Amino acid sequence: MTLSASVSAATGKSPEAAVTSPGRPVPGLRDFYENPTVPVASGEARTLRQARMLADALGPVGPGRPAATVLDVGCGDGSAGATATRVLDGHRVVGIDWSQDALRRAAPRLSQVVRGELTGSGLPFASGSADAVLFSEVVEHLVDPDSALDELRRVLRPGGHLMLSTPNLGAWYNRALLLAGVQPVFSEVSLRRIHGRPGKEVVGHLRLYTARALREFVAASGFEVVTVAGAPFHGVPRPLRPLDRLACGLPSLASILLVHARKV
């Protein structure tokens, strides 16, 4: 879920240097994402929809169609990559994250995990070496998403697939909440606690996108957007889940945005 080095490295200073007053260091973003209580997994419905989209894009392994290399960048606990592995029969899924805690949790689920980051020295893969990238609910955590997509584009071969998912600022319930003067779900004003919106978990969201903004952002980063789809959010109260699933039919209203794009 997170590739946490990106958020701290993009600030231009180490998290250890952050202070509220002289001599009083406070935890930085790296510390935040190494905290084992911070959620690093996403909902099963989103994960499965994204994996099936990628399976359709890659096709089955067979004569004249060798196994693809799929990088799960910001793999978190490996649950999304494990689901993709089951759906992408024969293809190779590699989990990548900066967080050592996340990699420890991902290792039992994936055949290979690698420590890497989107800034600094970049991902530990050659240019054009990957056939696809899973980027599952990472972009909303980044200070510099432009450089992140530049790095993903670098490691993808020409025509390679980017499968990006992120919460939708324009989700159907967020529109109602804003009209009522309530902070939208998924948005956060503090790394310490929730203020002014429903929910209890702080997960470190720094950016949020509408469907239109996400499409424009991905296209401006050198990708051709193939499709934008919607997925439900596991945190929606049970009585409202049928409505949340119904909203997936119109991605601009869905809880989660799923983008399939190709490197051009």
ZASE-684255 format. One line per 5 residues: number of its first residue (from 1); for each residue x, y, z of N, C-alpha, C. Coordinates in steps of 0.05 Angstrom, whole numbers, plus 32768, in hexadecimal, padded with zeros to 4 digits. Each point is the difference from the previous one (the first is absolute). Example, Ala and Ser with C-alpha at 12.3 -4.5 7.8 and 13.67 -1.06 7.14 Angstrom:
! residues 2
1) 8108:7F8E:809C:7FEE:8018:8000:8012:8018:8000  7FF9:8015:7FF2:8010:8018:8001:7FF1:8016:800E
! end
This chain:
! residues 264
1) 8010:7FE8:8000:7FF0:8018:8000:8011:8019:8000  8017:7FFF:800C:8011:8018:8001:801C:7FFB:7FF7  800B:8013:7FF2:801D:8000:7FFB:800A:8018:800E  8005:7FFE:801A:8001:8017:8012:8019:8010:7FFC  8015:7FF6:7FF4:8017:8011:7FFC:7FFA:8018:7FEF
6) 7FED:7FFD:7FEE:7FFA:8015:7FEE:7FF6:8019:800E  7FEF:7FFC:8014:7FF5:8017:800D:8014:8010:8010  8013:7FF2:800C:8014:800F:8010:8017:800B:7FEF  8008:7FF0:7FEC:8017:8009:7FF0:7FF8:8018:7FF0  7FE7:8002:7FF8:7FF8:8016:7FEF:7FFF:801A:800F
11) 8000:7FFF:801B:8000:8019:800F:801B:800E:8001  8015:7FF1:7FF9:801B:800C:7FFF:800E:7FFF:801B  7FF4:7FF4:8014:800D:7FFD:801A:7FF9:7FE6:800D  8011:7FF6:8010:7FFB:7FE6:800C:7FEB:8003:8016  7FF0:7FEA:8005:7FEB:8002:8014:800C:8004:801C
16) 8019:7FF7:8004:800C:8003:801A:8006:801E:8006  8000:8011:7FEC:8006:801C:8004:7FE8:8010:8007  7FE8:7FF4:7FFE:7FE8:800F:8006:7FFE:8006:801E  7FFA:8019:8006:7FFE:8008:801C:7FE8:8013:8004  7FF5:7FFF:8018:7FEB:8014:8006:800D:8018:800E
21) 8016:7FFB:800E:800F:8015:800D:801C:7FF6:8003  8014:8011:8004:801C:7FF6:8002:8003:7FEA:8015  800C:7FEA:7FF7:8006:7FEA:8012:7FE8:7FED:8004  7FEA:8004:7FF2:7FE9:7FEF:8003:7FF9:7FF3:7FE5  800E:7FE9:7FFA:7FFA:7FF3:7FE7:7FE4:7FF3:8001
26) 7FF2:8000:7FE8:7FE6:7FF3:7FFE:8002:7FEB:7FEA  7FEF:7FEC:8001:8000:7FEB:7FEC:7FFB:800C:7FE4  800F:7FF6:7FEC:7FFB:8009:7FE5:7FF0:7FEB:7FF1  7FFC:8005:7FE6:7FEF:7FEE:7FF0:800C:7FE4:7FFE  801A:7FFD:7FFF:800C:7FE6:8000:7FF8:7FF0:8019
31) 8002:800E:8017:7FF8:7FF3:8019:7FE2:7FF8:7FFF  7FF0:8012:7FF5:7FE3:7FFA:7FFE:7FFB:7FE6:7FF1  800D:7FFD:7FE9:7FFA:7FE9:7FF0:800E:7FE6:800A  8013:8003:8012:800C:7FE8:800C:7FF1:7FF7:8018  7FEC:8010:8009:7FEF:7FF9:8017:7FEF:7FE8:7FF8
36) 8002:7FE9:800D:7FF0:7FE8:7FF9:7FE2:8004:8003  7FF7:8014:800E:7FE4:8004:8004:7FF3:8010:7FE8  8011:800B:7FEF:7FF6:800F:7FE9:7FF7:7FEB:7FEB  7FE7:8002:7FF6:7FF6:7FEC:7FED:8011:8000:7FE6  8006:7FE8:7FF6:800F:7FFF:7FE7:7FF2:7FED:7FEC
41) 7FE7:7FFA:8005:7FF1:7FEF:7FEE:7FE7:800F:7FF7  7FF6:7FF8:7FE8:7FE8:800C:7FF5:7FEA:7FEB:7FFE  7FE8:8009:7FF9:7FEA:7FED:7FFF:8002:7FEB:7FEA  7FF5:7FE9:8006:8001:7FE9:7FEE:7FF2:8006:7FE6  7FE9:800D:8000:7FF1:8006:7FE8:8011:8010:7FEC
46) 800C:8015:800A:8011:8011:7FEF:8017:7FF0:7FF5  800D:7FF1:8012:8017:7FF0:7FF8:7FF9:7FEC:7FE9  7FEA:7FF3:8003:7FF8:7FEC:7FED:7FF9:800D:7FE5  7FF2:8016:8001:7FF8:800E:7FE7:8019:8009:7FF1  8013:800B:800F:8019:8009:7FF3:800F:7FE9:7FF4
51) 8002:7FEA:800E:800F:7FE9:7FF6:7FF3:7FF5:7FE7  7FE6:7FFF:7FFF:7FF2:7FF6:7FE8:8004:8013:7FE8  8001:801A:8006:8005:8013:7FEA:801C:7FFB:7FF5  8014:7FFB:8011:801B:7FFB:7FF7:8001:7FE5:7FF1  7FF2:7FEC:800A:8000:7FE6:7FF2:7FF5:8002:7FE4
56) 7FEB:8010:7FFD:7FF5:8004:7FE5:8014:800F:7FEE  800F:8012:800B:8014:8010:7FF1:8017:7FEE:7FF7  800A:7FEF:8012:8018:7FF0:7FFA:7FF9:7FE7:7FF0  7FE9:7FF5:8004:7FF9:7FE6:7FF4:800E:7FE9:800D  7FF9:7FE8:7FF9:800C:7FE8:800C:801C:7FFB:7FF5
61) 8011:7FF3:8011:801A:7FF6:7FF7:7FFC:7FE9:7FED  800E:8000:7FEA:7FFE:7FEA:7FEC:8014:8003:7FEA  7FFE:7FEF:7FEC:8013:8001:7FE9:8001:801C:7FF4  8018:800B:7FFE:8003:801B:7FF5:7FF8:8016:8014  7FF8:7FF9:8018:7FF9:8014:8014:800D:7FF9:801A
66) 8019:8008:8004:800E:7FF8:8019:7FF4:800D:8019  8008:7FF7:8017:7FF7:800B:8019:8008:801D:8002  7FEF:8011:800A:8005:801C:8004:800C:8005:801B  8010:8015:8002:800A:8009:801A:7FEE:8017:800A  7FF4:7FFC:8017:7FED:8013:800B:800C:800B:801A
71) 8004:801A:8003:800B:800C:8018:7FE9:800B:8011  7FFD:7FF5:8018:7FEC:800B:8012:800E:8015:8011  7FFF:8019:7FF7:800F:8016:800C:7FF0:800C:8017  800C:7FFF:8018:7FF1:8007:8018:7FEF:7FE9:8009  800C:7FE8:8001:7FF0:7FE7:8003:7FF3:7FFE:801C
76) 8009:8010:8013:7FF4:7FFE:801B:8004:7FE4:800B  7FEA:7FF4:800A:8002:7FE5:800C:7FFF:7FEA:7FEC  7FFF:8006:7FE6:8001:7FEC:7FEB:7FE5:7FF4:7FF9  7FEB:800A:800C:7FE6:7FF3:7FFB:7FF7:8006:7FE3  8004:8019:7FF6:7FF9:8006:7FE4:8010:7FEF:7FED
81) 801A:7FFE:8005:8011:7FF0:7FEE:7FF9:7FE3:8001  7FF9:7FF6:8017:7FF8:7FE4:8002:7FE7:7FFA:7FF0  7FEC:8012:8002:7FE8:7FFD:7FF0:8006:8001:7FE3  8012:8013:7FF8:8008:8002:7FE3:800E:7FE6:7FF7  8010:7FF5:8011:800F:7FE7:7FFA:7FEC:7FE9:7FFA
86) 7FEA:7FFF:800F:7FED:7FEA:7FFC:7FF1:8004:7FE5  7FFB:801A:7FFA:7FF1:8005:7FE7:8012:8000:7FE8  8019:8009:8003:8013:8001:7FEA:8010:7FE6:7FFE  7FF3:7FEB:7FFA:800C:7FE5:8000:8018:7FFF:7FED  8018:7FFB:800B:8018:7FFD:7FF0:8011:8019:7FFE
91) 7FF4:8017:8006:800F:8019:7FFF:800F:8004:801B  8016:8010:7FFF:8011:8004:8017:7FF9:801A:800E  7FF9:8000:801A:7FFA:8017:800F:8016:8005:8015  800B:8018:7FFF:8016:8007:8013:7FF5:8017:8012  8001:7FFC:801A:7FF7:8014:8013:8017:8014:8006
96) 7FFA:801A:8000:8014:8014:8006:7FF5:8014:8014  800F:8005:8015:7FF7:8015:8013:8019:800A:800E  7FFE:8019:800B:8016:800B:8010:7FFF:7FF5:801C  7FE8:7FFD:800B:7FFC:7FF8:801C:8009:7FE4:8005  8013:7FFD:8013:800A:7FE5:8007:7FE9:7FF0:800E
101) 7FF0:800E:800F:7FEA:7FF2:800D:7FEC:7FF5:7FEC  7FFA:8010:7FEB:7FEE:7FF6:7FEB:800C:7FE9:7FF1  801A:8001:7FFA:800D:7FEA:7FF2:8000:7FE6:8010  8003:8002:801A:7FFF:7FE8:8011:7FE5:7FF3:7FFF  7FEB:8011:7FFF:7FE5:7FF4:7FFD:7FFA:7FF6:7FE4
106) 800D:800C:7FEC:7FFA:7FF8:7FE5:800F:7FE6:7FF8  8017:7FFC:800C:8012:7FE9:7FF8:7FF2:7FE5:8000  7FEF:7FF9:8013:7FF2:7FE6:7FFF:7FEC:7FFE:7FEA  7FF7:8017:7FF5:7FEA:8000:7FED:800A:8000:7FE3  8019:800A:7FFC:800B:8004:7FE5:8019:7FF0:7FFC
111) 8005:7FF8:7FE8:8019:7FF0:7FFB:8019:8011:8001  7FFD:801A:7FFC:8018:8012:8001:7FF7:801B:800A  800F:800B:8013:7FFC:801C:8009:801B:800E:8000  7FFF:801A:7FF9:8018:8010:7FFC:7FFC:801B:800E  8014:8009:800D:7FFE:801B:800C:8007:8015:7FEB
116) 7FF0:8014:7FFD:8005:8014:7FEB:7FF0:8019:8006  8007:8016:7FF3:7FF2:8019:8003:7FFD:800E:7FE6  7FEE:8013:7FFF:7FFA:800E:7FE7:8011:801A:7FFD  800E:8008:8014:8011:8017:7FFF:801D:7FF8:8005  8012:8013:8000:801C:7FFA:8005:800B:7FEF:7FE9
121) 8009:7FE8:8007:800C:7FEF:7FEC:7FEB:7FF2:7FEF  7FE7:8002:8007:7FEB:7FF4:7FF0:7FFD:7FE2:8005  7FEE:7FF4:7FF0:7FFA:7FE4:8003:8018:7FEF:7FF6  8005:7FE9:800D:8018:7FF0:7FF9:7FFA:7FEF:7FE8  7FF7:800C:7FEA:7FFA:7FF1:7FE7:8009:8011:7FE8
126) 8009:7FF2:7FEC:800A:800E:7FE8:7FE9:800D:7FF1  8006:8014:7FF0:7FEC:800E:7FF0:7FF4:7FEC:7FEC  7FE5:8000:7FFE:7FF2:7FEF:7FED:8000:7FE3:8007  8005:7FF9:801A:8002:7FE4:8007:7FE6:7FF4:800A  7FEB:8010:8005:7FE7:7FF5:800A:7FEA:8002:7FEB
131) 7FEF:7FEC:8001:7FE9:7FFF:7FEE:7FE8:800F:800B  7FFE:8001:801B:7FE9:800C:800D:8008:8009:801C  7FF2:8014:8009:8004:800A:801B:7FE4:8002:800E  7FFF:7FF4:8017:7FE9:8004:8012:8007:8017:8013  7FEF:8014:8001:8005:8017:8011:7FE7:8005:8010
136) 7FFD:7FEF:8014:7FE6:7FFE:800E:7FFF:8012:8019  7FF1:8015:7FFE:7FFC:8013:8016:801A:8009:800D  8012:800A:7FEE:8019:800B:8008:8001:801E:7FFA  7FF5:8008:7FE9:8004:801B:7FF6:7FF5:8015:8013  7FEB:7FF9:8010:7FF5:8013:8013:8012:8006:8018
141) 8015:7FF0:8003:8013:8003:8016:8018:8010:7FF9  8003:8009:7FE7:8019:800B:7FF6:8001:801E:8000  8017:800B:8008:8005:801D:7FFD:8004:8007:7FE3  800E:7FEF:7FF2:8007:8006:7FE4:7FF6:7FEA:7FED  7FE6:7FFF:7FFA:7FF6:7FEB:7FEF:800A:8002:7FE3
146) 8007:8018:7FF7:800A:8003:7FE5:801A:7FF0:7FFC  8013:8003:8012:8019:7FF1:7FFE:7FFB:7FE2:8003  7FED:7FF9:8011:7FF9:7FE3:8003:7FF7:7FF4:7FE6  7FEE:800D:7FF2:7FF7:7FF5:7FE6:8016:8001:7FEB  8012:8013:8002:8017:8000:7FEE:8011:7FE7:8004
151) 8004:7FF8:8019:800F:7FE9:8006:7FF2:7FE6:7FF7  7FE6:7FFF:8004:7FF1:7FE9:7FF7:8001:7FFD:7FE2  7FFE:8017:7FF2:8002:8000:7FE3:801B:7FF6:7FF7  8015:8008:800F:801B:7FF7:7FF9:8003:7FE2:8000  7FF6:7FF3:8015:8004:7FE3:8002:7FEE:7FF0:7FEE
156) 7FEB:800C:7FF5:7FEE:7FF2:7FEE:800B:7FFF:7FE4  7FFB:7FEA:7FF2:8007:7FFE:7FE4:7FEC:8011:7FF0  8006:8007:7FE7:7FED:800E:7FEF:7FE6:7FF0:7FFE  7FEA:800C:8005:7FE6:7FF2:7FFF:7FFA:7FF2:801A  8012:8001:8014:7FFB:7FF3:801A:7FE8:800C:800E
161) 7FF5:7FF0:8012:7FE7:8007:800D:8004:800B:801C  7FF2:8016:8006:7FFF:800B:801B:7FE4:7FFC:800A  7FFE:7FF3:8017:7FE6:7FFB:800D:8001:8010:801B  7FF3:8017:8000:8000:8012:8017:7FE5:8001:800D  8000:7FFF:801B:7FE7:8004:800E:8004:8014:8016
166) 7FEB:800F:8006:8001:8015:8015:7FE4:8007:8009  7FFC:8009:8019:7FE6:8009:8008:7FF6:8017:7FF0  7FE6:8002:7FFD:7FF3:8015:7FF0:7FF6:8017:8011  800C:8017:7FFC:7FF6:8018:800E:7FE3:8006:7FFA  7FF8:7FF9:7FE7:7FE4:8005:7FF8:7FED:7FE9:8005
171) 8007:7FEE:8012:7FEE:7FEA:8007:7FE4:800A:8008  7FEC:7FF0:7FFB:7FE4:8009:8003:7FFB:800B:801C  800B:7FF4:8015:7FFB:8009:801B:8011:8019:8006  8017:8003:7FF4:8010:8018:8004:7FF2:8019:7FF6  7FF2:7FFD:7FEB:7FF1:8018:7FF5:7FEB:8009:8015
176) 7FF3:7FEC:800C:7FEC:8007:8014:800D:800C:8019  8016:7FF4:8008:800E:800A:8018:8009:801D:7FFC  800B:8007:7FE9:8009:801B:7FFB:7FE9:8014:8001  7FEA:7FF8:7FF5:7FE8:8011:8001:7FF8:8006:801C  8005:7FEC:8012:7FF9:8003:801C:8017:800D:8010
181) 8015:8008:7FF3:8017:800D:800D:8011:7FEC:8010  8000:7FE7:7FF8:8010:7FEB:800D:8018:7FF9:7FEF  8017:7FFC:800D:8019:7FF8:7FF2:7FFB:7FE6:7FF1  8008:7FFE:7FE6:7FFB:7FE7:7FF1:800E:7FE8:800B  7FF4:7FE9:7FFD:800D:7FE7:8006:8019:7FFD:7FEF
186) 8015:7FF4:800A:801A:7FFC:7FF4:8013:8018:8004  7FF5:8018:8005:8011:8017:8004:8009:8001:801D  8018:800B:8004:800B:8001:801B:800E:801B:8005  7FFD:800B:8017:800D:8019:8006:8016:7FFD:8015  8004:7FE8:800A:8014:7FFA:8014:800A:7FE4:7FFE
191) 8019:7FFB:8008:800B:7FE5:8001:7FFB:7FF4:801C  7FF4:800E:8012:7FFD:7FF7:801C:7FE4:7FF5:8005  7FEC:800D:7FF5:7FE4:7FF8:8005:7FEE:800B:7FEA  7FE8:7FF5:8000:7FEB:8009:7FEC:7FF2:8019:800B  7FFC:8013:7FEF:7FF2:8018:8007:7FEB:8006:7FEB
196) 7FE7:8004:8008:7FEC:800B:7FEF:7FF4:7FEE:7FEB  8005:7FE6:8001:7FF4:7FEE:7FED:7FFA:7FE5:800D  7FEF:7FEF:7FF3:7FFB:7FE6:800B:801A:7FEF:7FFF  8001:7FEC:8010:8017:7FED:8000:8012:8004:8018  8011:7FEC:8005:8011:8000:8017:801E:7FFC:7FFA
201) 8006:7FF4:7FE8:801B:7FF9:7FF9:800E:8017:7FF1  8018:8007:8009:8011:8013:7FF2:8012:7FEF:7FEE  8000:8006:7FE6:800F:7FEF:7FED:8014:8011:7FEF  8001:801A:8005:8015:8010:7FF3:7FFA:800A:7FE4  7FE7:8005:7FF9:7FF9:800A:7FE6:8009:801D:7FFD
206) 800F:8006:7FEB:8009:801C:7FFB:7FF2:800C:7FE8  7FF6:7FF0:7FEE:7FF4:800A:7FE7:7FE7:7FEF:7FFA  7FEC:800D:7FF4:7FE8:7FF2:7FF7:7FF9:8009:7FE4  7FF4:7FEE:7FF1:7FFA:8005:7FE4:7FE3:7FFB:7FFA  7FF4:8010:7FEE:7FE7:7FF9:7FF3:8007:7FF0:7FE7
211) 7FEC:7FF3:7FF4:8005:7FF0:7FE8:800C:8011:7FEA  7FF5:8018:7FFC:800B:8012:7FEB:801D:8008:8005  8006:8008:8019:801B:8008:8006:8013:7FE9:7FFE  7FF9:7FE8:8008:8012:7FE9:7FFE:8005:7FF9:7FE3  7FEC:8001:7FF0:8004:7FFA:7FE3:8013:8014:7FF4
216) 7FFD:801A:8005:8011:8014:7FF5:801D:7FFD:800A  8002:7FFA:801A:801B:7FFD:800D:800F:7FE9:7FF3  7FF3:7FE9:7FFD:800E:7FE9:7FF4:8007:8005:7FE3  7FEE:800D:7FF1:8006:8005:7FE4:8018:8014:7FFE  8001:8014:8011:8015:8014:7FFF:801B:7FF3:8008
221) 8000:7FE9:800C:8019:7FF2:8009:800A:7FED:7FEA  7FF5:8001:7FE8:800B:7FF0:7FEA:7FF2:7FE5:7FFD  7FE7:7FFE:8009:7FF1:7FE7:7FFD:7FE7:8006:7FF0  7FF7:7FEB:7FF2:7FE6:8000:7FF3:7FEC:7FF3:8012  7FEC:800E:8009:7FEC:7FF4:8011:7FED:7FEE:7FF0
226) 8000:7FE7:8007:7FEF:7FEC:7FF2:7FE4:8000:800B  7FFE:7FFF:801B:7FE6:8000:800C:8002:800A:801D  7FEA:800B:8009:7FFD:8008:801C:7FE7:7FF1:800B  8003:7FF0:8015:7FEA:7FF1:800B:7FFD:8007:801D  7FEB:7FF5:800D:7FFB:8005:801C:8001:7FE7:8010
231) 8005:8002:801A:8000:7FEA:8012:7FF4:8009:801B  7FF4:7FEE:800F:7FF4:8007:801A:8016:8003:8015  7FF8:800C:8016:8012:8005:8017:7FF7:7FEE:8017  8012:7FF1:800B:7FF9:7FED:8016:7FF7:800E:8019  8007:801A:8003:7FF9:800E:8019:7FE4:800C:7FFF
236) 7FF1:7FFD:7FEB:7FE5:800B:7FFF:7FEE:7FF0:8013  7FEF:800D:8010:7FEF:7FF1:8012:7FEF:7FEB:7FF1  7FFC:7FEA:800C:7FF2:7FE9:7FF3:7FE6:8008:7FF3  7FEE:800F:800D:7FE7:8006:7FF3:8003:8010:7FE6  8016:800E:7FFC:8005:8011:7FE9:8010:7FF2:7FEA
241) 8009:7FE8:8005:8011:7FF2:7FED:7FF3:7FFA:7FE5  7FE6:7FF8:7FFF:7FF3:7FFD:7FE6:8001:8019:7FEF  7FFC:8017:800D:8001:801A:7FF1:801D:8005:7FF7  8013:7FF9:8010:801C:8004:7FF9:8008:7FEF:7FE8  7FF6:7FE7:8000:8005:7FEF:7FE8:7FF3:800B:7FE8
246) 7FE8:800A:8003:7FF1:800C:7FE9:800F:8017:7FF4  800D:8011:8012:800E:8017:7FF7:8018:7FF9:7FEE  800A:7FE7:8002:8017:7FF8:7FF0:7FFA:8001:7FE2  7FE7:7FFF:7FF9:7FF9:8002:7FE4:8005:801B:7FF4  8003:8014:8011:8008:801B:7FF7:8019:8008:800F
251) 8018:7FFC:7FF4:8019:8004:800F:8003:801A:800E  7FF5:8016:7FF5:8002:801A:800D:7FF3:8001:801B  7FEE:7FED:8006:7FF2:7FFF:8019:800A:7FE9:8012  8011:7FEE:7FF5:8008:7FE9:800F:8013:8007:8017  8002:7FEE:8014:8011:8004:8017:801E:8000:7FF8
256) 8007:7FEC:7FEF:801C:7FFC:7FF8:8002:8003:7FE1  8014:800D:7FF7:8005:8003:7FE3:8015:7FEC:7FF8  7FFB:7FF2:7FEA:8013:7FED:7FF4:8007:800A:7FE4  8019:8004:7FFB:8009:800A:7FE6:8012:7FEB:7FF3  7FFA:7FF9:7FE7:8012:7FF0:7FF0:800B:8013:7FEA
261) 801A:8003:8000:800E:8011:7FED:8017:7FF1:7FF4  800A:800A:7FE9:8017:7FF3:7FF2:8015:8015:7FFB  8019:7FF8:8002:8016:8012:7FFA:8001:8006:7FE2  8002:801A:7FF9:8001:8008:7FE4:801C:800C:7FFB
! end
